[in-house]
Amino acid sequence: MKLHPYREQPARAFWSRAVSKRFENSEVAKGAAPYFVEGDRVVSAGSCFASNLVPWLEKAGLEYLRTERPHPVLAHMPENLGYLDFSAMYGNIYSSRQMLQLIQRARGEFKPVEDRWHEQGRVVDPFRPGLKYPATSDREFDLLSAQHLEATKAAFDQATVIVLTLGLTETWVSALDGAAFPSCPGTIAGTFDPAKHVFLNLSASEVKSDIEELVGLVRITNPSVRFILTVSPVPLVATATGEHVLVASTYSKSVLRVAASEVAHSVENVMYFPAYEIVTGPQSQGVFFEDDRRHVSPAGIEAVMTSLLENSQLAADFNSATNQDDQSAQLEEVPISQRLSERISTAECEEMAAEW
């Protein structure tokens, strides 16, 4: 009997065998190579969902690179909007354009025209508008900005793995030079000017081009670094397209998913990790979202992170399928689900400002 190609496919290739029955998160994420290996130095950047991986990676024995910390005078004071959750204090990065320009700025290849806002005795960074303790003079701002960009470059230069979590296609940019802001000017800081601030909704080809250029720039000084691309499962909090937010969110996530896949298939040592599919797929039956249908539930975060770590080559054993409750207790004295849920709520406030 002549076989057709589907006869030779494994069970994971069939919906009835891999989703309807015996679904396993670790199978969804299984790739040709492990995501992490022992001894990796990890840097992450991206939307609010990206900060969730940090405590899990550190508990797994991996080094999460931290090249920038607040000044000792401010070290004991609280900071908001996730600026302390990443390798350098760049905070949440929502669009691929903002990610690319951060690397360009760190390498001295791009200096935005609108690089500061003066407000009530403060000098606000348009690309970190929610910093709780901004500079109080232009001189201080210049020093802090130079330090921040140097720390950012150091993180990306020293990493063995960089995890980029794509969050949005919608962004606001400067009409002067295309500089992409993390939030619409006027929501957190600054003053919105329709003559200076332009709405942009990126296409799949634009996102793909941004990521490819970013990877190329980082590899000039760090040629062996590996990349992991993910798409945040968190829907848009608001849209400026004029469409229903559900339609706009579907467009945004679809574009990001396509672009991530195309880059992963065309660029060496770039992998895609299906966090989006694990959380939003029908197999989750809605339990991976909170009641607002937007925030990812503790169960969703755990499903994503254990799947990621189970498909890595690490000394720690992350077998969530058999012992999830015990695993959570071992990972954190304070319940990890509670802590990570709080981290999402805090980190995402920058985008939430669009609703204020």
SVG drawing of the C-alpha trace seen along z (x, -y; Angstrom):
<svg xmlns="http://www.w3.org/2000/svg" viewBox="-15 -73 47 75">
<polyline fill="none" stroke="black" stroke-width="0.4" points="0.0,0.0 1.4,-3.4 1.9,-5.7 1.1,-9.4 3.1,-12.0 0.6,-12.1 1.0,-8.4 4.6,-9.1 3.8,-11.9 4.1,-11.5 1.1,-11.8 1.9,-15.4 1.1,-16.3 -2.6,-15.3 -5.2,-17.4 -7.2,-14.4 -4.1,-12.7 -2.2,-15.8 -4.8,-18.3 -8.2,-16.5 -6.5,-13.7 -3.3,-13.5 -2.3,-17.1 1.1,-18.0 2.5,-21.5 6.1,-20.2 5.3,-18.6 4.1,-21.9 7.4,-23.5 9.6,-20.7 12.2,-21.9 15.3,-20.7 17.6,-22.2 17.2,-22.9 16.2,-26.5 18.7,-26.8 21.7,-24.8 23.7,-24.7 25.9,-27.8 23.8,-30.1 23.8,-33.8 20.3,-35.1 19.1,-38.6 15.4,-39.3 13.5,-42.2 9.9,-42.8 6.4,-43.4 5.1,-43.0 4.8,-39.2 8.6,-38.9 9.4,-39.7 7.7,-36.5 10.6,-34.3 13.2,-35.9 12.6,-34.2 12.1,-30.9 15.4,-31.0 17.3,-32.0 15.7,-29.2 16.7,-26.8 20.3,-27.7 20.8,-30.0 22.5,-33.4 20.1,-36.2 22.5,-39.1 22.0,-42.3 24.2,-45.1 22.3,-48.1 21.0,-48.7 19.6,-51.9 21.9,-54.3 22.7,-53.2 20.8,-56.2 17.7,-54.9 18.4,-51.2 16.1,-50.7 13.3,-52.8 10.5,-51.2 10.5,-51.5 7.4,-51.0 6.6,-49.9 9.1,-47.0 12.3,-49.0 14.1,-46.7 12.7,-43.5 15.2,-43.3 18.9,-43.1 19.2,-46.8 16.6,-49.4 14.9,-49.7 11.6,-48.5 8.8,-47.1 9.5,-47.2 6.3,-46.7 7.1,-46.9 9.8,-45.5 10.7,-49.1 11.3,-50.2 13.5,-47.1 15.6,-47.7 16.0,-51.4 17.2,-50.6 20.0,-48.5 20.8,-51.3 20.9,-53.9 23.1,-51.6 25.5,-51.3 25.6,-55.0 23.9,-54.6 20.7,-56.5 20.0,-59.6 16.3,-60.6 15.6,-64.3 12.9,-64.3 15.1,-62.7 13.8,-64.4 10.8,-66.2 11.0,-68.9 8.2,-68.8 7.9,-70.5 11.6,-70.5 12.1,-67.0 13.8,-65.8 11.8,-62.9 13.1,-60.2 10.5,-59.6 11.7,-56.0 11.4,-55.4 8.6,-57.8 7.5,-56.1 10.8,-56.2 9.9,-57.1 13.2,-59.1 14.0,-60.9 16.9,-63.4 16.5,-66.9 18.8,-68.6 20.0,-68.1 23.5,-67.4 22.2,-64.6 20.0,-63.3 22.9,-63.1 25.0,-61.1 22.1,-58.8 21.2,-58.1 24.8,-57.4 25.1,-55.0 21.9,-53.3 22.7,-52.8 26.2,-51.5 24.6,-49.0 22.2,-47.9 25.0,-47.3 27.0,-45.4 24.0,-43.1 23.4,-42.2 27.2,-41.8 27.6,-39.4 24.5,-37.2 24.6,-33.7 20.8,-33.7 18.5,-36.7 14.8,-36.2 12.6,-38.7 8.9,-38.8 6.9,-40.6 3.8,-42.4 2.3,-45.0 2.3,-46.1 0.6,-49.5 3.1,-52.2 3.4,-55.9 6.5,-57.4 8.0,-60.8 7.2,-62.5 10.7,-64.0 12.7,-60.8 10.5,-57.8 11.6,-57.2 9.2,-54.7 7.8,-55.5 6.8,-52.9 3.5,-54.6 1.6,-57.5 3.0,-60.8 0.7,-62.4 -0.5,-59.1 2.3,-58.8 4.4,-61.9 5.0,-64.4 2.4,-66.3 0.7,-64.8 1.1,-66.8 -0.6,-65.5 1.9,-67.3 4.8,-65.6 3.4,-62.2 2.2,-59.7 0.3,-56.4 1.9,-53.4 0.6,-49.9 3.4,-47.6 3.0,-45.0 4.4,-41.5 7.2,-42.4 8.1,-45.5 8.3,-43.4 10.4,-40.8 12.7,-43.4 13.1,-45.0 14.0,-41.7 16.4,-40.7 18.2,-44.0 18.3,-43.8 19.8,-40.3 22.4,-41.4 23.4,-44.4 23.8,-42.4 25.9,-39.8 28.4,-42.3 29.9,-42.3 28.4,-39.0 28.4,-36.7 27.5,-33.4 24.5,-34.6 21.3,-32.7 17.8,-34.2 14.5,-32.9 11.4,-34.7 8.0,-34.6 4.7,-36.4 3.0,-37.7 -0.5,-36.1 -1.8,-39.3 -4.3,-41.1 -4.2,-44.8 -5.5,-47.0 -6.7,-49.6 -6.4,-50.3 -6.0,-53.5 -7.0,-51.9 -10.8,-52.7 -11.5,-48.9 -13.0,-46.8 -10.2,-46.0 -10.7,-42.3 -10.2,-42.7 -7.2,-44.9 -5.6,-42.5 -6.1,-39.6 -4.4,-41.5 -1.5,-42.4 -0.8,-39.0 -1.2,-37.3 1.3,-39.7 3.8,-39.1 3.3,-35.4 3.9,-35.3 7.0,-37.5 8.5,-35.5 8.1,-32.3 9.6,-33.7 12.7,-35.0 13.1,-31.7 13.0,-29.7 15.3,-32.0 17.9,-33.2 20.5,-30.8 20.3,-30.2 16.9,-31.9 14.2,-29.8 10.5,-30.4 8.9,-29.4 5.1,-29.0 4.1,-30.8 1.2,-32.3 -0.2,-29.0 0.1,-27.4 -1.9,-30.2 -4.5,-31.0 -5.1,-27.6 -8.5,-25.9 -6.8,-23.1 -6.4,-25.6 -10.2,-25.9 -9.9,-29.5 -8.2,-28.6 -5.0,-30.3 -6.6,-33.7 -8.0,-35.6 -11.7,-36.6 -10.9,-39.8 -9.9,-37.6 -6.7,-39.5 -4.3,-38.9 -2.6,-35.5 -3.4,-33.3 -0.8,-31.7 -1.7,-28.4 -0.9,-29.8 2.4,-31.3 3.4,-28.0 2.4,-26.0 4.5,-28.3 7.6,-28.3 7.7,-24.7 7.3,-23.8 10.2,-26.1 12.5,-24.6 11.5,-21.0 12.8,-21.6 16.1,-22.8 19.3,-21.0 19.5,-21.9 20.6,-20.1 17.3,-21.0 14.3,-18.7 11.1,-20.6 8.6,-17.9 5.4,-19.9 3.2,-17.1 3.7,-15.0 4.4,-17.4 3.3,-21.0 2.2,-21.8 5.5,-20.6 7.5,-22.3 5.8,-25.7 6.6,-25.3 10.3,-24.6 10.6,-27.5 9.7,-30.2 8.9,-30.5 6.3,-33.0 3.8,-31.3 5.2,-31.8 1.7,-32.2 1.0,-35.1 4.3,-36.8 4.2,-36.4 0.7,-37.6 1.7,-40.7 4.7,-41.2 2.5,-41.1 0.1,-43.7 3.0,-46.0 5.0,-45.6 2.1,-46.2 1.0,-49.6 2.8,-51.5 0.4,-50.1 -2.5,-50.4 -2.0,-54.2 -3.8,-54.3 -7.0,-53.4 -6.6,-56.2"/>
</svg>
